[in-house]
C-alpha cells in the first residue's frame, strides 16, 4: 500500500511539472498592452510572440502583412509571427470602434543563436551584436585581427553579404623590422708564367708564352711583362752563337671584402613599407624612333615588407630585401657608351615569428675554383725541365652570405628619448682644431661616449 501511494504521488508530481513547463514558456513570450499606451514589440524573424490586451478587442489590423502576420487566439490574446525584417503597426479596436492602442511591431533577424555561437568560439571578446534591417552589425574591441576575421566569417553564415563591421583591434599594431645583411668575400689567386726564347745573333724565336725577347743581338733587351704581374725575373746566356733567354713572371693576390647592412623600418599592421638607401644609375634605352632615353635603375639597400599582427604577438611578414652595387668589372659597350652592371643579393619570402624573435630567411655559401695550365707541347711534360716551358695559375673565390630578420611590436615614444647620428659629433672650435688637432668637440651626455671613439690603431684583415 505504501509503495502504491508513493508511486501515485510521483506520477501526480510529474504531471503537474509537465503542465507548468508550457505555461512558463508561454509567459516568456507573452507581451501585455494597455489602453492608450504606445508599445514597441520586437519579434524575431520566423518566430512568434503572444500579445495580450487588458481590454477585449473586436477588430485587429496590421499595416504591412508582409512584415508580420497576426491571428487572434481569443478576444484578448493575439498571435504575432515575424515574416521579414522591417517595421509595421498593429492596431487594436474595441466593440464600439474606439482605438485601444497601436503596437509598433519591429521584425529583425534572430541573432540569439549567433550570439551564443560567438561566445563559444571567441570567449572573452567584447563584441556587441545588433541587427540593422535584414543584416548584422558587429561592434566592440577584439584582441587580434585573426579573431576579428573569425567573428566576421561566423556572421557571414547567418547573414551572407549583410554584415557591417564596426569592430576595432586593440593592442599594439605597429611592427618594426630589423634586417641584417652580412656577407664575406675572400679571394686568392696565384700565377707563375715562364717564357724561353732561343735564337742566334741574327734573330730570335718565339717563346712558350707568346712573348718576344728582342734586342739588337736578338735577346736580352727590353723585355715586356704581362699586365698585372707583380714580379718578373729575366736573364740570358749564350753558348757560342746560341742565345738562350729565360723570363719568369709571378703573381699572388689576396683579398677580403666585408659587407654589412642593417636597415630598420616600422609600419602599421597590414600596410606596406618601403626603404631605399643608395642611388639611381642612369641607363640609356634606345626607342623605336631612333632616339635614346635615360632610365634610372635604383641600387643600394632596398627593403619592402607588409607586416600583419595575426594573434597577440604573432607577426606574419611578407618580405622583399636586396643589397645591390654597381659592378664596373662586368660593364658592356652599347652605341659607344660603357654601361656598368650590378651585383645584387635579393630575397623574397613570407615568414611568421613572434615579437622579438629572429629568423634567418636566406643564406649562401659559394666556393669557386679555377685553375689553368698552358705549355709547349711535349716539352712541357718533361719532368723538372718542363716547368720552364709551362705556365700555371689558379683562382679561388669564397662567398658567405646570410640575411637575418627580427620583428618587434613597437609603440611611439617621446622624441627626447631618441638619439640621432648627428648627436654623436660636434664640430670643434678653431683653437681645438688648429692648436690641439681635434676633429671633434668633447660633449656631455650619452652621445659623448660614442663621439670619443676614434679610428686610430691597426686595421685590416689577415687571411691564411
LOKETI-81572 format. One record per residue (C-alpha): residue number from 1; x, y, z. Coordinates in nm, 4 decimals, padded with zeros to 6 digits, always signed. Each point is the difference from the previous one (the first is absolute). Last residue first. Layout:
BEGIN
(NUM, (X, Y, Z))
...
//
This chain:
BEGIN
(464, (+09.5782, +03.2438, -04.4028))
(463, (-00.1820, +00.3275, -00.0430))
(462, (+00.0640, +00.2901, +00.2340))
(461, (-00.2387, +00.2918, -00.0047))
(460, (+00.0330, +00.3781, +00.0223))
(459, (+00.0531, +00.2492, +00.2801))
(458, (+00.2645, +00.1023, +00.2464))
(457, (-00.0479, +00.2973, +00.2287))
(456, (-00.1796, +00.3307, -00.0184))
(455, (-00.3604, +00.0253, -00.1198))
(454, (-00.1438, +00.2006, +00.2860))
(453, (-00.2600, -00.0463, +00.2691))
(452, (-00.0606, +00.3053, +00.2160))
(451, (-00.3209, +00.0774, -00.1946))
(450, (-00.1559, -00.3253, +00.1140))
(449, (+00.0528, +00.0798, +00.3658))
(448, (-00.1159, +00.3567, -00.0613))
(447, (-00.3359, -00.1134, -00.1316))
(446, (-00.1147, -00.1057, +00.3469))
(445, (+00.0386, +00.3530, +00.1387))
(444, (+00.2749, +00.2588, +00.0026))
(443, (+00.2036, +00.1183, -00.2921))
(442, (+00.3578, -00.0218, -00.1258))
(441, (+00.0414, +00.1809, -00.3310))
(440, (+00.1057, -00.1968, -00.3039))
(439, (+00.2906, +00.0333, -00.2441))
(438, (+00.2558, +00.0823, +00.2653))
(437, (+00.3406, +00.1191, -00.1124))
(436, (+00.0741, +00.1816, +00.3244))
(435, (+00.1041, +00.3388, -00.1366))
(434, (-00.1740, +00.0141, -00.3368))
(433, (-00.3177, -00.2022, +00.0689))
(432, (-00.0473, +00.0659, +00.3698))
(431, (+00.0753, +00.3695, -00.0427))
(430, (-00.2376, +00.0298, -00.2941))
(429, (-00.2832, -00.1665, +00.1922))
(428, (-00.0892, -00.3595, -00.0606))
(427, (-00.3072, -00.1193, -00.1937))
(426, (-00.2319, -00.2200, +00.2074))
(425, (-00.0381, -00.3697, -00.0721))
(424, (-00.2163, -00.2575, +00.1762))
(423, (-00.3222, +00.2018, -00.0086))
(422, (+00.0068, -00.0021, -00.3808))
(421, (-00.0689, -00.3731, +00.0004))
(420, (-00.3266, +00.0703, +00.1848))
(419, (-00.0984, -00.1327, +00.3410))
(418, (-00.3631, -00.0567, +00.1010))
(417, (-00.1325, +00.0455, +00.3539))
(416, (-00.0595, +00.3728, -00.0475))
(415, (-00.2419, -00.0767, -00.2829))
(414, (-00.2510, -00.1634, +00.2336))
(413, (-00.1044, -00.3527, -00.0888))
(412, (-00.2231, -00.1673, -00.2561))
(411, (-00.0878, -00.3687, +00.0434))
(410, (+00.1848, -00.3032, -00.1314))
(409, (-00.0617, -00.3663, -00.0725))
(408, (+00.3363, -00.1400, -00.1047))
(407, (+00.1135, -00.2101, -00.2960))
(406, (+00.3498, -00.1335, -00.0699))
(405, (+00.1194, -00.1151, -00.3446))
(404, (+00.3379, -00.1593, -00.0736))
(403, (+00.1592, -00.0119, -00.3465))
(402, (+00.3135, -00.2141, -00.0379))
(401, (+00.2733, +00.0050, -00.2640))
(400, (+00.3294, -00.1871, -00.0264))
(399, (+00.2068, +00.0374, -00.3155))
(398, (+00.3199, -00.1836, -00.0905))
(397, (+00.2183, +00.0683, -00.3040))
(396, (+00.2907, -00.2128, -00.1189))
(395, (+00.2321, +00.0759, -00.2893))
(394, (+00.2668, -00.2108, -00.1627))
(393, (+00.2961, +00.0558, -00.2263))
(392, (+00.2438, -00.2140, -00.1959))
(391, (+00.2638, +00.0571, -00.2688))
(390, (+00.2168, -00.2721, -00.1580))
(389, (+00.3216, +00.0006, -00.2033))
(388, (+00.2352, +00.0602, +00.2912))
(387, (-00.1942, -00.2562, +00.2034))
(386, (+00.0911, -00.2613, -00.2637))
(385, (+00.3527, -00.0180, +00.1381))
(384, (-00.1290, -00.1526, +00.3222))
(383, (-00.1735, -00.2958, -00.1680))
(382, (-00.0622, +00.0299, -00.3806))
(381, (-00.3668, +00.0575, -00.0666))
(380, (+00.0592, +00.3608, -00.1076))
(379, (+00.2201, -00.1179, -00.2867))
(378, (-00.2778, -00.2106, -00.1455))
(377, (-00.2109, +00.2979, -00.1030))
(376, (+00.1151, +00.3354, +00.1362))
(375, (-00.2058, +00.0760, +00.3034))
(374, (-00.3198, +00.1533, +00.1347))
(373, (-00.1645, -00.0802, +00.3331))
(372, (-00.3163, +00.1455, +00.1518))
(371, (-00.1641, -00.0227, +00.3385))
(370, (-00.3409, +00.1211, +00.1104))
(369, (-00.1771, -00.0476, +00.3328))
(368, (-00.3288, +00.1564, +00.1047))
(367, (-00.1415, -00.0541, +00.3504))
(366, (-00.3452, +00.1387, +00.0794))
(365, (-00.1757, -00.0174, +00.3362))
(364, (-00.3344, +00.1775, -00.0031))
(363, (-00.2654, +00.0714, +00.2599))
(362, (-00.3521, +00.1377, +00.0095))
(361, (-00.2879, +00.0493, +00.2444))
(360, (+00.1959, -00.0401, +00.3214))
(359, (-00.2770, +00.0795, +00.2484))
(358, (+00.0042, +00.2065, +00.3134))
(357, (-00.2437, +00.0247, +00.2918))
(356, (-00.0788, +00.3212, +00.1876))
(355, (-00.3773, -00.0217, -00.0474))
(354, (-00.0956, -00.3307, -00.1540))
(353, (+00.0815, -00.1424, -00.3395))
(352, (-00.1763, -00.0827, -00.3250))
(351, (+00.1732, -00.0036, -00.3375))
(350, (-00.0678, +00.1043, -00.3591))
(349, (+00.2853, +00.0216, -00.2530))
(348, (+00.1918, +00.2124, -00.2486))
(347, (+00.3803, +00.0116, +00.0137))
(346, (+00.2551, +00.2012, -00.1959))
(345, (+00.3738, +00.0291, -00.0425))
(344, (+00.0966, +00.2213, -00.2944))
(343, (+00.3185, +00.0810, -00.1933))
(342, (-00.0834, +00.2539, -00.2663))
(341, (+00.1417, +00.0622, -00.3483))
(340, (+00.1584, +00.3164, -00.1339))
(339, (-00.0899, +00.1473, -00.3363))
(338, (+00.2872, +00.1285, -00.2161))
(337, (-00.1361, +00.2045, -00.2884))
(336, (+00.1188, -00.0344, -00.3593))
(335, (-00.3389, -00.1144, -00.1216))
(334, (-00.0073, -00.2671, +00.2728))
(333, (+00.3137, -00.1160, +00.1791))
(332, (-00.0374, -00.2296, +00.2997))
(331, (+00.1146, +00.0227, +00.3609))
(330, (+00.0857, -00.3149, +00.1959))
(329, (+00.2960, +00.1393, +00.1966))
(328, (-00.1935, +00.3217, +00.0629))
(327, (-00.2282, -00.1662, +00.2533))
(326, (-00.2413, +00.2534, +00.1519))
(325, (-00.1467, -00.1204, +00.3282))
(324, (-00.3087, -00.1861, +00.1191))
(323, (-00.1412, -00.1095, +00.3344))
(322, (-00.3514, -00.1456, -00.0037))
(321, (-00.2972, -00.0657, +00.2260))
(320, (-00.3540, -00.1154, -00.0745))
(319, (-00.2143, -00.1061, +00.2938))
(318, (-00.3585, -00.1057, +00.0601))
(317, (-00.0038, -00.0313, +00.3773))
(316, (-00.2564, -00.1616, +00.2325))
(315, (+00.0383, +00.1029, +00.3642))
(314, (-00.1095, -00.1950, +00.3084))
(313, (-00.0040, +00.2280, +00.3083))
(312, (-00.3724, -00.0318, +00.0698))
(311, (-00.1487, -00.1587, -00.3096))
(310, (+00.0753, +00.0822, -00.3628))
(309, (+00.1828, +00.3331, +00.0132))
(308, (+00.0577, +00.0500, -00.3720))
(307, (+00.3190, +00.1503, -00.1378))
(306, (+00.0450, +00.0981, -00.3678))
(305, (+00.3632, +00.0337, -00.1122))
(304, (+00.2254, +00.1832, -00.2435))
(303, (+00.3718, +00.0548, +00.0681))
(302, (+00.2643, +00.1252, -00.2414))
(301, (+00.3644, +00.0744, +00.0796))
(300, (+00.1907, +00.1434, -00.2959))
(299, (-00.1033, +00.0218, -00.3629))
(298, (-00.2845, +00.1613, -00.1905))
(297, (-00.0114, -00.0131, -00.3815))
(296, (-00.0558, +00.3280, -00.1776))
(295, (-00.1176, +00.0059, -00.3594))
(294, (+00.1444, +00.2349, -00.2587))
(293, (-00.1367, +00.0364, -00.3490))
(292, (+00.1677, -00.0575, -00.3354))
(291, (-00.1745, +00.0945, -00.3219))
(290, (-00.0255, -00.2305, -00.2967))
(289, (-00.3783, +00.0127, -00.0223))
(288, (-00.0247, -00.3525, +00.1394))
(287, (+00.1700, +00.1097, +00.3210))
(286, (+00.3543, -00.0698, +00.1226))
(285, (+00.0451, -00.0082, +00.3768))
(284, (+00.2910, +00.1724, +00.1745))
(283, (+00.0512, -00.1064, +00.3645))
(282, (+00.0372, +00.2571, +00.2779))
(281, (+00.0842, -00.1451, +00.3451))
(280, (-00.2231, +00.0865, +00.2944))
(279, (+00.1154, +00.0364, +00.3572))
(278, (+00.0510, -00.1745, +00.3322))
(277, (-00.2194, -00.0383, +00.3055))
(276, (-00.3441, -00.1263, -00.0961))
(275, (-00.2839, -00.0929, +00.2366))
(274, (-00.3609, -00.0964, -00.0688))
(273, (-00.2898, -00.0745, +00.2347))
(272, (-00.3259, -00.1730, -00.0897))
(271, (-00.2960, +00.0190, +00.2386))
(270, (-00.1744, -00.2998, +00.1625))
(269, (+00.1245, +00.0765, +00.3509))
(268, (+00.1474, +00.3486, +00.0103))
(267, (+00.3604, +00.0426, -00.1062))
(266, (+00.3491, +00.0402, +00.1452))
(265, (+00.3339, -00.0274, -00.1837))
(264, (+00.3562, -00.0956, +00.0920))
(263, (+00.2800, -00.0582, -00.2547))
(262, (+00.3084, -00.1831, +00.1305))
(261, (+00.2701, -00.0354, -00.2648))
(260, (+00.3329, -00.1825, +00.0248))
(259, (+00.2407, -00.0792, -00.2828))
(258, (+00.3479, -00.1328, +00.0654))
(257, (+00.2459, -00.0428, -00.2866))
(256, (+00.3209, -00.2008, +00.0322))
(255, (+00.2824, -00.0105, -00.2518))
(254, (+00.3068, -00.1976, -00.0896))
(253, (+00.2134, +00.0246, -00.3155))
(252, (+00.3129, -00.1876, -00.1062))
(251, (+00.1755, +00.0554, -00.3326))
(250, (+00.3163, -00.1386, -00.1527))
(249, (+00.1844, +00.0462, -00.3313))
(248, (+00.3161, -00.1925, -00.0987))
(247, (+00.1791, +00.0971, -00.3248))
(246, (+00.2856, -00.2101, -00.1511))
(245, (+00.2134, +00.0893, -00.3036))
(244, (+00.2449, -00.2371, -00.1751))
(243, (+00.2383, +00.1201, -00.2776))
(242, (+00.1826, -00.2512, -00.2164))
(241, (+00.2961, +00.1476, -00.1932))
(240, (+00.2452, -00.1373, +00.2501))
(239, (-00.1895, -00.0957, +00.3094))
(238, (-00.1920, +00.3032, +00.1114))
(237, (-00.1701, +00.1114, +00.3151))
(236, (-00.3189, +00.1766, +00.0893))
(235, (-00.1818, +00.1338, +00.3027))
(234, (-00.3498, +00.1157, +00.0894))
(233, (-00.1798, +00.0171, +00.3326))
(232, (-00.3529, +00.1369, +00.0367))
(231, (-00.2188, +00.1107, +00.2897))
(230, (-00.3537, +00.1203, +00.0611))
(229, (-00.1429, -00.0925, -00.3393))
(228, (-00.3174, +00.1952, -00.0683))
(227, (+00.0737, +00.0660, -00.3653))
(226, (+00.2502, -00.2385, -00.1537))
(225, (+00.3691, +00.0967, -00.0002))
(224, (+00.1746, +00.1219, -00.3171))
(223, (+00.3792, -00.0548, -00.0127))
(222, (+00.2069, +00.2918, -00.1317))
(221, (+00.3371, -00.1731, -00.0783))
(220, (+00.1307, -00.3519, +00.0628))
(219, (-00.0349, -00.1600, -00.3404))
(218, (+00.0281, +00.0576, -00.3783))
(217, (+00.3356, +00.1794, -00.0016))
(216, (-00.1572, +00.3386, -00.0345))
(215, (-00.2778, -00.1057, +00.2284))
(214, (-00.3154, -00.2062, +00.0146))
(213, (-00.1395, -00.2531, +00.2405))
(212, (-00.3367, -00.0663, -00.1533))
(211, (-00.2971, -00.1186, +00.1964))
(210, (-00.2348, -00.2802, -00.1020))
(209, (+00.0072, -00.1777, +00.3307))
(208, (+00.2350, -00.2784, -00.1117))
(207, (+00.2582, +00.2079, -00.1852))
(206, (+00.0033, +00.1072, -00.3651))
(205, (+00.3404, +00.0033, -00.1702))
(204, (+00.2659, +00.2688, -00.0375))
(203, (+00.2201, +00.1452, -00.2678))
(202, (+00.3537, +00.0447, -00.1432))
(201, (+00.2128, -00.0531, +00.3097))
(200, (-00.1671, -00.3242, +00.0725))
(199, (-00.3269, -00.1055, +00.1511))
(198, (-00.1796, -00.1857, +00.2741))
(197, (-00.2711, +00.1503, +00.2127))
(196, (-00.1481, -00.1389, +00.3188))
(195, (-00.3008, +00.1447, +00.1811))
(194, (-00.1250, -00.0940, +00.3424))
(193, (-00.3248, +00.0832, +00.1760))
(192, (-00.0960, -00.0513, +00.3626))
(191, (-00.3414, +00.1143, +00.1204))
(190, (-00.1735, +00.0192, +00.3344))
(189, (-00.3515, +00.1121, +00.0922))
(188, (-00.1769, +00.0184, +00.3348))
(187, (-00.3432, +00.1474, +00.0632))
(186, (-00.2170, +00.0421, +00.3076))
(185, (-00.3473, +00.1524, +00.0081))
(184, (-00.1888, +00.0354, +00.3266))
(183, (-00.3654, +00.1036, +00.0113))
(182, (-00.2289, +00.1061, +00.2826))
(181, (-00.3390, +00.1560, -00.0758))
(180, (-00.2011, +00.0770, +00.3136))
(179, (-00.3692, +00.0849, -00.0160))
(178, (-00.1824, +00.1694, +00.2878))
(177, (-00.3758, +00.0322, -00.0354))
(176, (-00.2026, +00.2231, +00.2284))
(175, (-00.3674, -00.0956, +00.0247))
(174, (-00.2933, +00.2176, +00.1007))
(173, (-00.3305, -00.1562, +00.1112))
(172, (+00.0382, +00.0070, +00.3776))
(171, (-00.3210, -00.0898, +00.1833))
(170, (-00.3669, +00.0338, -00.0979))
(169, (-00.1504, -00.0900, -00.3350))
(168, (-00.3134, +00.1898, -00.0967))
(167, (-00.3511, -00.1213, -00.0790))
(166, (-00.2503, +00.1949, -00.2095))
(165, (-00.0462, -00.2760, -00.2595))
(164, (-00.3331, -00.0073, -00.1795))
(163, (-00.1220, -00.3447, -00.1093))
(162, (-00.2599, -00.0400, -00.2755))
(161, (+00.1973, -00.1954, -00.2605))
(160, (-00.1265, -00.3278, +00.1483))
(159, (-00.1893, +00.0544, +00.3281))
(158, (+00.0271, -00.3068, +00.2269))
(157, (+00.3068, -00.1638, -00.1516))
(156, (+00.1531, +00.3397, -00.0715))
(155, (-00.0068, +00.0693, +00.3734))
(154, (+00.2336, -00.2949, +00.0607))
(153, (+00.2510, +00.1288, -00.2573))
(152, (-00.0129, +00.3471, +00.1531))
(151, (+00.0652, -00.1338, +00.3506))
(150, (+00.2915, -00.2073, -00.1293))
(149, (+00.1450, +00.3046, -00.1766))
(148, (-00.0035, +00.1995, +00.3226))
(147, (+00.1677, -00.2893, +00.1790))
(146, (+00.2824, +00.0036, -00.2552))
(145, (+00.0345, +00.3783, +00.0242))
(144, (+00.0711, -00.0246, +00.3709))
(143, (-00.1396, +00.0814, +00.3448))
(142, (-00.3458, +00.1091, -00.1035))
(141, (-00.1748, +00.3264, +00.0782))
(140, (-00.3679, +00.0848, -00.0515))
(139, (-00.2436, -00.0022, -00.2901))
(138, (-00.1713, -00.2521, -00.2276))
(137, (-00.3093, +00.0974, -00.2022))
(136, (-00.2143, -00.2783, -00.1457))
(135, (-00.2315, +00.0330, -00.3004))
(134, (-00.3721, -00.0109, -00.0895))
(133, (-00.0821, +00.3505, +00.1249))
(132, (+00.2848, +00.0684, +00.2399))
(131, (+00.0509, -00.2587, +00.2719))
(130, (+00.2453, +00.0353, +00.2850))
(129, (+00.2864, -00.2090, +00.1375))
(128, (+00.2538, +00.1398, +00.2463))
(127, (+00.3439, -00.1596, +00.0194))
(126, (+00.2114, +00.0236, +00.3164))
(125, (+00.2014, -00.3200, -00.0484))
(124, (+00.0276, -00.2255, +00.3050))
(123, (-00.1059, -00.3163, -00.1768))
(122, (+00.0347, -00.0028, -00.3773))
(121, (-00.1458, -00.3304, -00.1256))
(120, (-00.2529, -00.0587, +00.2797))
(119, (-00.1001, +00.3639, +00.0477))
(118, (-00.0439, +00.0405, -00.3761))
(117, (-00.2122, -00.3155, -00.0191))
(116, (-00.2344, +00.1394, +00.2661))
(115, (-00.0204, +00.3365, -00.1702))
(114, (-00.0809, -00.1667, -00.3322))
(113, (-00.2763, -00.2053, +00.1611))
(112, (-00.1579, +00.3153, +00.1417))
(111, (+00.0416, +00.1877, -00.3258))
(110, (-00.3544, -00.0407, -00.1346))
(109, (-00.0321, +00.2455, -00.2849))
(108, (-00.2286, +00.2946, +00.0621))
(107, (-00.3736, +00.0695, +00.0146))
(106, (-00.1164, +00.3179, +00.1733))
(105, (-00.3690, +00.0162, +00.0842))
(104, (-00.1098, +00.3399, +00.1244))
(103, (-00.3217, -00.0637, +00.1966))
(102, (-00.2867, +00.2465, -00.0278))
(101, (-00.2504, +00.0098, +00.2829))
(100, (-00.3694, -00.0395, +00.0966))
(99, (-00.1428, +00.2055, -00.2796))
(98, (-00.3757, +00.0369, +00.0055))
(97, (-00.2161, -00.2007, -00.2346))
(96, (-00.2762, -00.0631, +00.2532))
(95, (+00.0993, -00.3667, +00.0340))
(94, (+00.3649, +00.0902, +00.0728))
(93, (+00.2762, +00.0725, -00.2518))
(92, (+00.3652, -00.1260, -00.0011))
(91, (+00.2523, +00.1202, -00.2604))
(90, (+00.3359, -00.1745, -00.0813))
(89, (+00.2525, +00.2260, -00.1723))
(88, (+00.2985, -00.0906, -00.2236))
(87, (+00.3826, +00.0013, +00.0108))
(86, (+00.2288, -00.2185, -00.2118))
(85, (+00.1698, -00.3358, -00.0293))
(84, (-00.2169, -00.2786, -00.1494))
(83, (-00.2578, -00.2455, +00.1357))
(82, (-00.0391, +00.0558, +00.3745))
(81, (-00.3077, -00.1789, +00.1414))
(80, (-00.2366, +00.1749, +00.2449))
(79, (-00.2673, -00.2079, +00.1890))
(78, (-00.2525, +00.2248, +00.1731))
(77, (-00.1810, -00.0526, +00.3350))
(76, (-00.2843, +00.2088, +00.1473))
(75, (-00.3067, -00.0990, -00.2029))
(74, (+00.1553, -00.3445, -00.0493))
(73, (+00.2750, -00.1656, -00.2084))
(72, (-00.0005, +00.2770, -00.2566))
(71, (+00.2287, -00.0265, -00.3043))
(70, (+00.2809, +00.2235, -00.1219))
(69, (+00.2636, -00.0004, -00.2760))
(68, (+00.3028, +00.2269, -00.0013))
(67, (+00.2156, +00.1700, -00.2668))
(66, (-00.2004, -00.0961, -00.3103))
(65, (-00.3254, +00.0788, +00.1897))
(64, (+00.0894, +00.3694, -00.0033))
(63, (-00.2362, +00.2234, +00.2003))
(62, (-00.1443, -00.2742, +00.2226))
(61, (-00.3644, +00.0109, +00.1059))
(60, (-00.2027, -00.1405, +00.2885))
(59, (-00.3672, +00.0451, +00.0932))
(58, (-00.2197, -00.0787, +00.3010))
(57, (+00.2470, +00.0475, +00.2832))
(56, (-00.0328, -00.0946, +00.3650))
(55, (+00.1856, +00.2368, +00.2324))
(54, (+00.3230, -00.0939, +00.1813))
(53, (+00.1475, -00.1254, -00.3283))
(52, (+00.2216, -00.3064, -00.0344))
(51, (+00.2689, -00.0380, -00.2670))
(50, (+00.1554, -00.3403, -00.0797))
(49, (+00.3317, +00.0067, -00.1905))
(48, (+00.0966, -00.2193, -00.2959))
(47, (+00.3318, -00.0743, -00.1759))
(46, (+00.0892, -00.0079, -00.3700))
(45, (+00.1744, +00.3392, +00.0415))
(44, (+00.0315, +00.1025, +00.3617))
(43, (-00.2825, +00.2221, +00.1317))
(42, (+00.0701, +00.3192, +00.1925))
(41, (-00.3227, +00.1718, +00.1140))
(40, (+00.0051, +00.3733, +00.0587))
(39, (-00.2857, +00.1251, +00.2174))
(38, (-00.1870, +00.3304, +00.0047))
(37, (-00.2500, +00.0236, +00.2847))
(36, (-00.3655, +00.1069, -00.0299))
(35, (-00.1476, -00.3319, +00.1063))
(34, (+00.2424, -00.2551, +00.1330))
(33, (+00.2253, -00.2572, -00.1644))
(32, (+00.1375, -00.3248, +00.1468))
(31, (+00.2705, -00.2014, -00.1778))
(30, (+00.0347, -00.3763, +00.0455))
(29, (+00.3014, -00.1935, -00.1348))
(28, (+00.1437, -00.0798, +00.3468))
(27, (-00.3525, -00.0745, +00.1313))
(26, (-00.0518, -00.2645, -00.2660))
(25, (+00.3203, -00.1734, +00.0993))
(24, (-00.1084, +00.0019, +00.3627))
(23, (-00.3464, -00.1347, -00.0877))
(22, (+00.1541, -00.2689, -00.2124))
(21, (+00.2176, -00.1142, +00.2956))
(20, (-00.2781, +00.0040, +00.2603))
(19, (-00.2080, -00.2752, -00.1603))
(18, (+00.2905, -00.2434, -00.0142))
(17, (+00.0834, +00.0784, +00.3615))
(16, (-00.3582, -00.0736, +00.1100))
(15, (+00.0100, -00.3367, -00.1784))
(14, (+00.3332, -00.0869, +00.1576))
(13, (-00.1290, +00.0835, +00.3486))
(12, (-00.3105, -00.2189, -00.0478))
(11, (+00.2140, -00.2909, -00.1203))
(10, (+00.2207, +00.0282, +00.3090))
(9, (-00.2995, +00.0131, +00.2370))
(8, (-00.1522, -00.3097, -00.1613))
(7, (+00.3272, -00.1903, +00.0280))
(6, (+00.0286, +00.0863, +00.3697))
(5, (-00.3602, -00.1046, +00.0697))
(4, (+00.0561, -00.3301, -00.1793))
(3, (+00.3182, -00.0640, +00.1964))
(2, (-00.1738, +00.0728, +00.3312))
(1, (-00.2785, -00.2402, -00.0886))
//
